[in-house]
């Protein structure tokens, strides 16, 4: 089971919850790439995905819904997309892949909700670290204890 998060401000701006869910997904991966200093082009951090990859991640959506929702995000100037980086001699999936980043307007509309995304990223890093270090958490109704 997957739980999806989105900004109600983005949903209101786009008049479309699917766009807000996809926007959150893009923001999450752009911020993750920024944190890890990956996928930087033209002083921006990017995430790349094909419609088929979006469909695999959001299996309850059709390709048409995904395409329409991403187009709406671009029309509202909340994201920027390009296929420029994909067409540099790469083959296979990169030929059908677009690159996405969050625009200044996107960050402006997102506002303080960006803190939720960065908290998610920090939480993901903490969970990975605990798993790597084999830290287990014991919880009962009154206390929480961690041990190695």
Phi and psi in radians as a Rosetta constraint file:
Dihedral C 1 N 2 CA 2 C 2 CIRCULARHARMONIC -1.998 0.35
Dihedral N 2 CA 2 C 2 N 3 CIRCULARHARMONIC 2.515 0.35
Dihedral C 2 N 3 CA 3 C 3 CIRCULARHARMONIC -1.996 0.35
Dihedral N 3 CA 3 C 3 N 4 CIRCULARHARMONIC 2.230 0.35
Dihedral C 3 N 4 CA 4 C 4 CIRCULARHARMONIC -1.913 0.35
Dihedral N 4 CA 4 C 4 N 5 CIRCULARHARMONIC 2.499 0.35
Dihedral C 4 N 5 CA 5 C 5 CIRCULARHARMONIC -2.046 0.35
Dihedral N 5 CA 5 C 5 N 6 CIRCULARHARMONIC 2.645 0.35
Dihedral C 5 N 6 CA 6 C 6 CIRCULARHARMONIC -2.767 0.35
Dihedral N 6 CA 6 C 6 N 7 CIRCULARHARMONIC 2.804 0.35
Dihedral C 6 N 7 CA 7 C 7 CIRCULARHARMONIC -1.512 0.35
Dihedral N 7 CA 7 C 7 N 8 CIRCULARHARMONIC 2.236 0.35
Dihedral C 7 N 8 CA 8 C 8 CIRCULARHARMONIC -1.145 0.35
Dihedral N 8 CA 8 C 8 N 9 CIRCULARHARMONIC -0.468 0.35
Dihedral C 8 N 9 CA 9 C 9 CIRCULARHARMONIC -1.164 0.35
Dihedral N 9 CA 9 C 9 N 10 CIRCULARHARMONIC -0.683 0.35
Dihedral C 9 N 10 CA 10 C 10 CIRCULARHARMONIC -1.205 0.35
Dihedral N 10 CA 10 C 10 N 11 CIRCULARHARMONIC -0.752 0.35
Dihedral C 10 N 11 CA 11 C 11 CIRCULARHARMONIC -1.037 0.35
Dihedral N 11 CA 11 C 11 N 12 CIRCULARHARMONIC -0.725 0.35
Dihedral C 11 N 12 CA 12 C 12 CIRCULARHARMONIC -1.151 0.35
Dihedral N 12 CA 12 C 12 N 13 CIRCULARHARMONIC -0.777 0.35
Dihedral C 12 N 13 CA 13 C 13 CIRCULARHARMONIC -1.067 0.35
Dihedral N 13 CA 13 C 13 N 14 CIRCULARHARMONIC -0.723 0.35
Dihedral C 13 N 14 CA 14 C 14 CIRCULARHARMONIC -1.586 0.35
Dihedral N 14 CA 14 C 14 N 15 CIRCULARHARMONIC -0.218 0.35
Dihedral C 14 N 15 CA 15 C 15 CIRCULARHARMONIC 0.964 0.35
Dihedral N 15 CA 15 C 15 N 16 CIRCULARHARMONIC 0.695 0.35
Dihedral C 15 N 16 CA 16 C 16 CIRCULARHARMONIC -2.855 0.35
Dihedral N 16 CA 16 C 16 N 17 CIRCULARHARMONIC 2.002 0.35
Dihedral C 16 N 17 CA 17 C 17 CIRCULARHARMONIC -1.202 0.35
Dihedral N 17 CA 17 C 17 N 18 CIRCULARHARMONIC -0.559 0.35
Dihedral C 17 N 18 CA 18 C 18 CIRCULARHARMONIC -1.088 0.35
Dihedral N 18 CA 18 C 18 N 19 CIRCULARHARMONIC -0.760 0.35
Dihedral C 18 N 19 CA 19 C 19 CIRCULARHARMONIC -1.021 0.35
Dihedral N 19 CA 19 C 19 N 20 CIRCULARHARMONIC -0.712 0.35
Dihedral C 19 N 20 CA 20 C 20 CIRCULARHARMONIC -1.146 0.35
Dihedral N 20 CA 20 C 20 N 21 CIRCULARHARMONIC -0.687 0.35
Dihedral C 20 N 21 CA 21 C 21 CIRCULARHARMONIC -1.139 0.35
Dihedral N 21 CA 21 C 21 N 22 CIRCULARHARMONIC -0.791 0.35
Dihedral C 21 N 22 CA 22 C 22 CIRCULARHARMONIC -1.153 0.35
Dihedral N 22 CA 22 C 22 N 23 CIRCULARHARMONIC -0.645 0.35
Dihedral C 22 N 23 CA 23 C 23 CIRCULARHARMONIC -1.066 0.35
Dihedral N 23 CA 23 C 23 N 24 CIRCULARHARMONIC -0.810 0.35
Dihedral C 23 N 24 CA 24 C 24 CIRCULARHARMONIC -1.026 0.35
Dihedral N 24 CA 24 C 24 N 25 CIRCULARHARMONIC -0.731 0.35
Dihedral C 24 N 25 CA 25 C 25 CIRCULARHARMONIC -1.050 0.35
Dihedral N 25 CA 25 C 25 N 26 CIRCULARHARMONIC -0.802 0.35
Dihedral C 25 N 26 CA 26 C 26 CIRCULARHARMONIC -1.146 0.35
Dihedral N 26 CA 26 C 26 N 27 CIRCULARHARMONIC -0.793 0.35
Dihedral C 26 N 27 CA 27 C 27 CIRCULARHARMONIC -1.018 0.35
Dihedral N 27 CA 27 C 27 N 28 CIRCULARHARMONIC -0.791 0.35
Dihedral C 27 N 28 CA 28 C 28 CIRCULARHARMONIC -0.985 0.35
Dihedral N 28 CA 28 C 28 N 29 CIRCULARHARMONIC -0.866 0.35
Dihedral C 28 N 29 CA 29 C 29 CIRCULARHARMONIC -1.307 0.35
Dihedral N 29 CA 29 C 29 N 30 CIRCULARHARMONIC -0.561 0.35
Dihedral C 29 N 30 CA 30 C 30 CIRCULARHARMONIC -1.112 0.35
Dihedral N 30 CA 30 C 30 N 31 CIRCULARHARMONIC -0.793 0.35
Dihedral C 30 N 31 CA 31 C 31 CIRCULARHARMONIC -1.166 0.35
Dihedral N 31 CA 31 C 31 N 32 CIRCULARHARMONIC -0.647 0.35
Dihedral C 31 N 32 CA 32 C 32 CIRCULARHARMONIC -1.105 0.35
Dihedral N 32 CA 32 C 32 N 33 CIRCULARHARMONIC -0.763 0.35
Dihedral C 32 N 33 CA 33 C 33 CIRCULARHARMONIC -1.153 0.35
Dihedral N 33 CA 33 C 33 N 34 CIRCULARHARMONIC -0.625 0.35
Dihedral C 33 N 34 CA 34 C 34 CIRCULARHARMONIC -1.103 0.35
Dihedral N 34 CA 34 C 34 N 35 CIRCULARHARMONIC -0.797 0.35
Dihedral C 34 N 35 CA 35 C 35 CIRCULARHARMONIC -1.067 0.35
Dihedral N 35 CA 35 C 35 N 36 CIRCULARHARMONIC -0.711 0.35
Dihedral C 35 N 36 CA 36 C 36 CIRCULARHARMONIC -1.579 0.35
Dihedral N 36 CA 36 C 36 N 37 CIRCULARHARMONIC 0.042 0.35
Dihedral C 36 N 37 CA 37 C 37 CIRCULARHARMONIC 0.924 0.35
Dihedral N 37 CA 37 C 37 N 38 CIRCULARHARMONIC 0.877 0.35
Dihedral C 37 N 38 CA 38 C 38 CIRCULARHARMONIC -2.136 0.35
Dihedral N 38 CA 38 C 38 N 39 CIRCULARHARMONIC 2.756 0.35
Dihedral C 38 N 39 CA 39 C 39 CIRCULARHARMONIC 1.005 0.35
Dihedral N 39 CA 39 C 39 N 40 CIRCULARHARMONIC 0.775 0.35
Dihedral C 39 N 40 CA 40 C 40 CIRCULARHARMONIC -1.719 0.35
Dihedral N 40 CA 40 C 40 N 41 CIRCULARHARMONIC 2.211 0.35
Dihedral C 40 N 41 CA 41 C 41 CIRCULARHARMONIC -2.463 0.35
Dihedral N 41 CA 41 C 41 N 42 CIRCULARHARMONIC 2.391 0.35
Dihedral C 41 N 42 CA 42 C 42 CIRCULARHARMONIC 0.914 0.35
Dihedral N 42 CA 42 C 42 N 43 CIRCULARHARMONIC 0.729 0.35
Dihedral C 42 N 43 CA 43 C 43 CIRCULARHARMONIC 1.061 0.35
Dihedral N 43 CA 43 C 43 N 44 CIRCULARHARMONIC 0.433 0.35
Dihedral C 43 N 44 CA 44 C 44 CIRCULARHARMONIC -2.306 0.35
Dihedral N 44 CA 44 C 44 N 45 CIRCULARHARMONIC 2.666 0.35
Dihedral C 44 N 45 CA 45 C 45 CIRCULARHARMONIC -1.750 0.35
Dihedral N 45 CA 45 C 45 N 46 CIRCULARHARMONIC 2.464 0.35
Dihedral C 45 N 46 CA 46 C 46 CIRCULARHARMONIC -2.238 0.35
Dihedral N 46 CA 46 C 46 N 47 CIRCULARHARMONIC 2.855 0.35
Dihedral C 46 N 47 CA 47 C 47 CIRCULARHARMONIC -2.279 0.35
Dihedral N 47 CA 47 C 47 N 48 CIRCULARHARMONIC 2.485 0.35
Dihedral C 47 N 48 CA 48 C 48 CIRCULARHARMONIC -2.079 0.35
Dihedral N 48 CA 48 C 48 N 49 CIRCULARHARMONIC 2.458 0.35
Dihedral C 48 N 49 CA 49 C 49 CIRCULARHARMONIC -2.800 0.35
Dihedral N 49 CA 49 C 49 N 50 CIRCULARHARMONIC 2.526 0.35
Dihedral C 49 N 50 CA 50 C 50 CIRCULARHARMONIC -1.579 0.35
Dihedral N 50 CA 50 C 50 N 51 CIRCULARHARMONIC 2.903 0.35
Dihedral C 50 N 51 CA 51 C 51 CIRCULARHARMONIC -1.049 0.35
Dihedral N 51 CA 51 C 51 N 52 CIRCULARHARMONIC -0.646 0.35
Dihedral C 51 N 52 CA 52 C 52 CIRCULARHARMONIC -1.106 0.35
Dihedral N 52 CA 52 C 52 N 53 CIRCULARHARMONIC -0.652 0.35
Dihedral C 52 N 53 CA 53 C 53 CIRCULARHARMONIC -1.202 0.35
Dihedral N 53 CA 53 C 53 N 54 CIRCULARHARMONIC -0.689 0.35
Dihedral C 53 N 54 CA 54 C 54 CIRCULARHARMONIC -1.052 0.35
Dihedral N 54 CA 54 C 54 N 55 CIRCULARHARMONIC -0.772 0.35
Dihedral C 54 N 55 CA 55 C 55 CIRCULARHARMONIC -1.059 0.35
Dihedral N 55 CA 55 C 55 N 56 CIRCULARHARMONIC -0.701 0.35
Dihedral C 55 N 56 CA 56 C 56 CIRCULARHARMONIC -1.127 0.35
Dihedral N 56 CA 56 C 56 N 57 CIRCULARHARMONIC -0.701 0.35
Dihedral C 56 N 57 CA 57 C 57 CIRCULARHARMONIC -1.288 0.35
Dihedral N 57 CA 57 C 57 N 58 CIRCULARHARMONIC -0.679 0.35
Dihedral C 57 N 58 CA 58 C 58 CIRCULARHARMONIC -2.022 0.35
Dihedral N 58 CA 58 C 58 N 59 CIRCULARHARMONIC 1.230 0.35
Dihedral C 58 N 59 CA 59 C 59 CIRCULARHARMONIC -1.089 0.35
Dihedral N 59 CA 59 C 59 N 60 CIRCULARHARMONIC -0.369 0.35
Dihedral C 59 N 60 CA 60 C 60 CIRCULARHARMONIC -1.406 0.35
Dihedral N 60 CA 60 C 60 N 61 CIRCULARHARMONIC -0.108 0.35
Dihedral C 60 N 61 CA 61 C 61 CIRCULARHARMONIC -1.758 0.35
Dihedral N 61 CA 61 C 61 N 62 CIRCULARHARMONIC 2.628 0.35
Dihedral C 61 N 62 CA 62 C 62 CIRCULARHARMONIC -1.555 0.35
Dihedral N 62 CA 62 C 62 N 63 CIRCULARHARMONIC 2.822 0.35
Dihedral C 62 N 63 CA 63 C 63 CIRCULARHARMONIC -1.034 0.35
Dihedral N 63 CA 63 C 63 N 64 CIRCULARHARMONIC -0.677 0.35
Dihedral C 63 N 64 CA 64 C 64 CIRCULARHARMONIC -1.084 0.35
Dihedral N 64 CA 64 C 64 N 65 CIRCULARHARMONIC -0.759 0.35
Dihedral C 64 N 65 CA 65 C 65 CIRCULARHARMONIC -1.100 0.35
Dihedral N 65 CA 65 C 65 N 66 CIRCULARHARMONIC -0.723 0.35
Dihedral C 65 N 66 CA 66 C 66 CIRCULARHARMONIC -1.115 0.35
Dihedral N 66 CA 66 C 66 N 67 CIRCULARHARMONIC -0.880 0.35
Dihedral C 66 N 67 CA 67 C 67 CIRCULARHARMONIC -1.023 0.35
Dihedral N 67 CA 67 C 67 N 68 CIRCULARHARMONIC -0.804 0.35
Dihedral C 67 N 68 CA 68 C 68 CIRCULARHARMONIC -1.093 0.35
Dihedral N 68 CA 68 C 68 N 69 CIRCULARHARMONIC -0.772 0.35
Dihedral C 68 N 69 CA 69 C 69 CIRCULARHARMONIC -1.185 0.35
Dihedral N 69 CA 69 C 69 N 70 CIRCULARHARMONIC -0.708 0.35
Dihedral C 69 N 70 CA 70 C 70 CIRCULARHARMONIC -1.157 0.35
Dihedral N 70 CA 70 C 70 N 71 CIRCULARHARMONIC -0.679 0.35
Dihedral C 70 N 71 CA 71 C 71 CIRCULARHARMONIC -1.083 0.35
Dihedral N 71 CA 71 C 71 N 72 CIRCULARHARMONIC -0.710 0.35
Dihedral C 71 N 72 CA 72 C 72 CIRCULARHARMONIC -1.107 0.35
Dihedral N 72 CA 72 C 72 N 73 CIRCULARHARMONIC -0.715 0.35
Dihedral C 72 N 73 CA 73 C 73 CIRCULARHARMONIC -1.070 0.35
Dihedral N 73 CA 73 C 73 N 74 CIRCULARHARMONIC -0.679 0.35
Dihedral C 73 N 74 CA 74 C 74 CIRCULARHARMONIC -1.212 0.35
Dihedral N 74 CA 74 C 74 N 75 CIRCULARHARMONIC -0.754 0.35
Dihedral C 74 N 75 CA 75 C 75 CIRCULARHARMONIC -1.064 0.35
Dihedral N 75 CA 75 C 75 N 76 CIRCULARHARMONIC -0.628 0.35
Dihedral C 75 N 76 CA 76 C 76 CIRCULARHARMONIC -1.426 0.35
Dihedral N 76 CA 76 C 76 N 77 CIRCULARHARMONIC 0.011 0.35
Dihedral C 76 N 77 CA 77 C 77 CIRCULARHARMONIC 1.021 0.35
Dihedral N 77 CA 77 C 77 N 78 CIRCULARHARMONIC 0.641 0.35
Dihedral C 77 N 78 CA 78 C 78 CIRCULARHARMONIC -1.596 0.35
Dihedral N 78 CA 78 C 78 N 79 CIRCULARHARMONIC -0.467 0.35
Dihedral C 78 N 79 CA 79 C 79 CIRCULARHARMONIC -2.284 0.35
Dihedral N 79 CA 79 C 79 N 80 CIRCULARHARMONIC 2.830 0.35
Dihedral C 79 N 80 CA 80 C 80 CIRCULARHARMONIC -2.134 0.35
Dihedral N 80 CA 80 C 80 N 81 CIRCULARHARMONIC 2.399 0.35
Dihedral C 80 N 81 CA 81 C 81 CIRCULARHARMONIC -2.249 0.35
Dihedral N 81 CA 81 C 81 N 82 CIRCULARHARMONIC 2.730 0.35
Dihedral C 81 N 82 CA 82 C 82 CIRCULARHARMONIC -2.698 0.35
Dihedral N 82 CA 82 C 82 N 83 CIRCULARHARMONIC 2.679 0.35
Dihedral C 82 N 83 CA 83 C 83 CIRCULARHARMONIC -1.987 0.35
Dihedral N 83 CA 83 C 83 N 84 CIRCULARHARMONIC 0.166 0.35
Dihedral C 83 N 84 CA 84 C 84 CIRCULARHARMONIC -0.982 0.35
Dihedral N 84 CA 84 C 84 N 85 CIRCULARHARMONIC -0.752 0.35
Dihedral C 84 N 85 CA 85 C 85 CIRCULARHARMONIC -1.304 0.35
Dihedral N 85 CA 85 C 85 N 86 CIRCULARHARMONIC -0.352 0.35
Dihedral C 85 N 86 CA 86 C 86 CIRCULARHARMONIC -1.440 0.35
Dihedral N 86 CA 86 C 86 N 87 CIRCULARHARMONIC -0.407 0.35
Dihedral C 86 N 87 CA 87 C 87 CIRCULARHARMONIC -1.740 0.35
Dihedral N 87 CA 87 C 87 N 88 CIRCULARHARMONIC 0.502 0.35
Dihedral C 87 N 88 CA 88 C 88 CIRCULARHARMONIC -1.740 0.35
Dihedral N 88 CA 88 C 88 N 89 CIRCULARHARMONIC 0.873 0.35
Dihedral C 88 N 89 CA 89 C 89 CIRCULARHARMONIC 1.547 0.35
Dihedral N 89 CA 89 C 89 N 90 CIRCULARHARMONIC -0.008 0.35
Dihedral C 89 N 90 CA 90 C 90 CIRCULARHARMONIC -1.356 0.35
Dihedral N 90 CA 90 C 90 N 91 CIRCULARHARMONIC 2.776 0.35
Dihedral C 90 N 91 CA 91 C 91 CIRCULARHARMONIC -2.175 0.35
Dihedral N 91 CA 91 C 91 N 92 CIRCULARHARMONIC -3.108 0.35
Dihedral C 91 N 92 CA 92 C 92 CIRCULARHARMONIC 1.175 0.35
Dihedral N 92 CA 92 C 92 N 93 CIRCULARHARMONIC -2.330 0.35
Dihedral C 92 N 93 CA 93 C 93 CIRCULARHARMONIC -1.078 0.35
Dihedral N 93 CA 93 C 93 N 94 CIRCULARHARMONIC -0.485 0.35
Dihedral C 93 N 94 CA 94 C 94 CIRCULARHARMONIC -1.150 0.35
Dihedral N 94 CA 94 C 94 N 95 CIRCULARHARMONIC -0.382 0.35
Dihedral C 94 N 95 CA 95 C 95 CIRCULARHARMONIC -1.234 0.35
Dihedral N 95 CA 95 C 95 N 96 CIRCULARHARMONIC -0.396 0.35
Dihedral C 95 N 96 CA 96 C 96 CIRCULARHARMONIC -1.948 0.35
Dihedral N 96 CA 96 C 96 N 97 CIRCULARHARMONIC 0.245 0.35
Dihedral C 96 N 97 CA 97 C 97 CIRCULARHARMONIC -1.793 0.35
Dihedral N 97 CA 97 C 97 N 98 CIRCULARHARMONIC 2.430 0.35
Dihedral C 97 N 98 CA 98 C 98 CIRCULARHARMONIC -1.929 0.35
Dihedral N 98 CA 98 C 98 N 99 CIRCULARHARMONIC 2.698 0.35
Dihedral C 98 N 99 CA 99 C 99 CIRCULARHARMONIC -1.841 0.35
Dihedral N 99 CA 99 C 99 N 100 CIRCULARHARMONIC 2.442 0.35
Dihedral C 99 N 100 CA 100 C 100 CIRCULARHARMONIC -2.258 0.35
Dihedral N 100 CA 100 C 100 N 101 CIRCULARHARMONIC 2.517 0.35
Dihedral C 100 N 101 CA 101 C 101 CIRCULARHARMONIC -2.464 0.35
Dihedral N 101 CA 101 C 101 N 102 CIRCULARHARMONIC 2.902 0.35
Dihedral C 101 N 102 CA 102 C 102 CIRCULARHARMONIC -1.599 0.35
Dihedral N 102 CA 102 C 102 N 103 CIRCULARHARMONIC 2.291 0.35
Dihedral C 102 N 103 CA 103 C 103 CIRCULARHARMONIC -1.375 0.35
Dihedral N 103 CA 103 C 103 N 104 CIRCULARHARMONIC 2.935 0.35
Dihedral C 103 N 104 CA 104 C 104 CIRCULARHARMONIC -1.035 0.35
Dihedral N 104 CA 104 C 104 N 105 CIRCULARHARMONIC -0.711 0.35
Dihedral C 104 N 105 CA 105 C 105 CIRCULARHARMONIC -1.085 0.35
Dihedral N 105 CA 105 C 105 N 106 CIRCULARHARMONIC -0.688 0.35
Dihedral C 105 N 106 CA 106 C 106 CIRCULARHARMONIC -1.056 0.35
Dihedral N 106 CA 106 C 106 N 107 CIRCULARHARMONIC -0.780 0.35
Dihedral C 106 N 107 CA 107 C 107 CIRCULARHARMONIC -1.153 0.35
Dihedral N 107 CA 107 C 107 N 108 CIRCULARHARMONIC -0.631 0.35
Dihedral C 107 N 108 CA 108 C 108 CIRCULARHARMONIC -1.128 0.35
Dihedral N 108 CA 108 C 108 N 109 CIRCULARHARMONIC -0.808 0.35
Dihedral C 108 N 109 CA 109 C 109 CIRCULARHARMONIC -1.181 0.35
Dihedral N 109 CA 109 C 109 N 110 CIRCULARHARMONIC -0.647 0.35
Dihedral C 109 N 110 CA 110 C 110 CIRCULARHARMONIC -1.110 0.35
Dihedral N 110 CA 110 C 110 N 111 CIRCULARHARMONIC -0.645 0.35
Dihedral C 110 N 111 CA 111 C 111 CIRCULARHARMONIC 1.000 0.35
Dihedral N 111 CA 111 C 111 N 112 CIRCULARHARMONIC -2.362 0.35
Dihedral C 111 N 112 CA 112 C 112 CIRCULARHARMONIC -1.198 0.35
Dihedral N 112 CA 112 C 112 N 113 CIRCULARHARMONIC -0.237 0.35
Dihedral C 112 N 113 CA 113 C 113 CIRCULARHARMONIC -1.104 0.35
Dihedral N 113 CA 113 C 113 N 114 CIRCULARHARMONIC -0.281 0.35
Dihedral C 113 N 114 CA 114 C 114 CIRCULARHARMONIC -1.058 0.35
Dihedral N 114 CA 114 C 114 N 115 CIRCULARHARMONIC -0.533 0.35
Dihedral C 114 N 115 CA 115 C 115 CIRCULARHARMONIC -1.090 0.35
Dihedral N 115 CA 115 C 115 N 116 CIRCULARHARMONIC -0.600 0.35
Dihedral C 115 N 116 CA 116 C 116 CIRCULARHARMONIC -1.101 0.35
Dihedral N 116 CA 116 C 116 N 117 CIRCULARHARMONIC -0.744 0.35
Dihedral C 116 N 117 CA 117 C 117 CIRCULARHARMONIC -1.145 0.35
Dihedral N 117 CA 117 C 117 N 118 CIRCULARHARMONIC -0.822 0.35
Dihedral C 117 N 118 CA 118 C 118 CIRCULARHARMONIC -1.148 0.35
Dihedral N 118 CA 118 C 118 N 119 CIRCULARHARMONIC -0.576 0.35
Dihedral C 118 N 119 CA 119 C 119 CIRCULARHARMONIC -1.130 0.35
Dihedral N 119 CA 119 C 119 N 120 CIRCULARHARMONIC -0.671 0.35
Dihedral C 119 N 120 CA 120 C 120 CIRCULARHARMONIC -1.059 0.35
Dihedral N 120 CA 120 C 120 N 121 CIRCULARHARMONIC -0.759 0.35
Dihedral C 120 N 121 CA 121 C 121 CIRCULARHARMONIC -1.129 0.35
Dihedral N 121 CA 121 C 121 N 122 CIRCULARHARMONIC -0.787 0.35
Dihedral C 121 N 122 CA 122 C 122 CIRCULARHARMONIC -1.082 0.35
Dihedral N 122 CA 122 C 122 N 123 CIRCULARHARMONIC -0.718 0.35
Dihedral C 122 N 123 CA 123 C 123 CIRCULARHARMONIC -1.106 0.35
Dihedral N 123 CA 123 C 123 N 124 CIRCULARHARMONIC -0.678 0.35
Dihedral C 123 N 124 CA 124 C 124 CIRCULARHARMONIC -1.128 0.35
Dihedral N 124 CA 124 C 124 N 125 CIRCULARHARMONIC -0.715 0.35
Dihedral C 124 N 125 CA 125 C 125 CIRCULARHARMONIC -1.130 0.35
Dihedral N 125 CA 125 C 125 N 126 CIRCULARHARMONIC -0.695 0.35
Dihedral C 125 N 126 CA 126 C 126 CIRCULARHARMONIC -1.140 0.35
Dihedral N 126 CA 126 C 126 N 127 CIRCULARHARMONIC -0.734 0.35
Dihedral C 126 N 127 CA 127 C 127 CIRCULARHARMONIC -1.119 0.35
Dihedral N 127 CA 127 C 127 N 128 CIRCULARHARMONIC -0.716 0.35
Dihedral C 127 N 128 CA 128 C 128 CIRCULARHARMONIC -1.115 0.35
Dihedral N 128 CA 128 C 128 N 129 CIRCULARHARMONIC -0.733 0.35
Dihedral C 128 N 129 CA 129 C 129 CIRCULARHARMONIC -1.100 0.35
Dihedral N 129 CA 129 C 129 N 130 CIRCULARHARMONIC -0.775 0.35
Dihedral C 129 N 130 CA 130 C 130 CIRCULARHARMONIC -1.079 0.35
Dihedral N 130 CA 130 C 130 N 131 CIRCULARHARMONIC -0.715 0.35
Dihedral C 130 N 131 CA 131 C 131 CIRCULARHARMONIC -1.142 0.35
Dihedral N 131 CA 131 C 131 N 132 CIRCULARHARMONIC -0.758 0.35
Dihedral C 131 N 132 CA 132 C 132 CIRCULARHARMONIC -1.097 0.35
Dihedral N 132 CA 132 C 132 N 133 CIRCULARHARMONIC -0.703 0.35
Dihedral C 132 N 133 CA 133 C 133 CIRCULARHARMONIC -1.523 0.35
Dihedral N 133 CA 133 C 133 N 134 CIRCULARHARMONIC 0.001 0.35
Dihedral C 133 N 134 CA 134 C 134 CIRCULARHARMONIC 0.987 0.35
Dihedral N 134 CA 134 C 134 N 135 CIRCULARHARMONIC 0.766 0.35
Dihedral C 134 N 135 CA 135 C 135 CIRCULARHARMONIC -1.509 0.35
Dihedral N 135 CA 135 C 135 N 136 CIRCULARHARMONIC 2.268 0.35
Dihedral C 135 N 136 CA 136 C 136 CIRCULARHARMONIC -1.923 0.35
Dihedral N 136 CA 136 C 136 N 137 CIRCULARHARMONIC 2.636 0.35
Dihedral C 136 N 137 CA 137 C 137 CIRCULARHARMONIC -2.031 0.35
Dihedral N 137 CA 137 C 137 N 138 CIRCULARHARMONIC 2.237 0.35
Dihedral C 137 N 138 CA 138 C 138 CIRCULARHARMONIC -1.847 0.35
Dihedral N 138 CA 138 C 138 N 139 CIRCULARHARMONIC 2.262 0.35
Dihedral C 138 N 139 CA 139 C 139 CIRCULARHARMONIC -2.254 0.35
Dihedral N 139 CA 139 C 139 N 140 CIRCULARHARMONIC 2.370 0.35
Dihedral C 139 N 140 CA 140 C 140 CIRCULARHARMONIC -2.245 0.35
Dihedral N 140 CA 140 C 140 N 141 CIRCULARHARMONIC -3.008 0.35
Dihedral C 140 N 141 CA 141 C 141 CIRCULARHARMONIC -1.161 0.35
Dihedral N 141 CA 141 C 141 N 142 CIRCULARHARMONIC -0.345 0.35
Dihedral C 141 N 142 CA 142 C 142 CIRCULARHARMONIC -2.000 0.35
Dihedral N 142 CA 142 C 142 N 143 CIRCULARHARMONIC -0.269 0.35
Dihedral C 142 N 143 CA 143 C 143 CIRCULARHARMONIC -2.651 0.35
Dihedral N 143 CA 143 C 143 N 144 CIRCULARHARMONIC 2.846 0.35
Dihedral C 143 N 144 CA 144 C 144 CIRCULARHARMONIC -2.323 0.35
Dihedral N 144 CA 144 C 144 N 145 CIRCULARHARMONIC 2.226 0.35
Dihedral C 144 N 145 CA 145 C 145 CIRCULARHARMONIC -2.265 0.35
Dihedral N 145 CA 145 C 145 N 146 CIRCULARHARMONIC 2.417 0.35
Dihedral C 145 N 146 CA 146 C 146 CIRCULARHARMONIC -2.012 0.35
Dihedral N 146 CA 146 C 146 N 147 CIRCULARHARMONIC 2.500 0.35
Dihedral C 146 N 147 CA 147 C 147 CIRCULARHARMONIC -2.516 0.35
Dihedral N 147 CA 147 C 147 N 148 CIRCULARHARMONIC 2.775 0.35
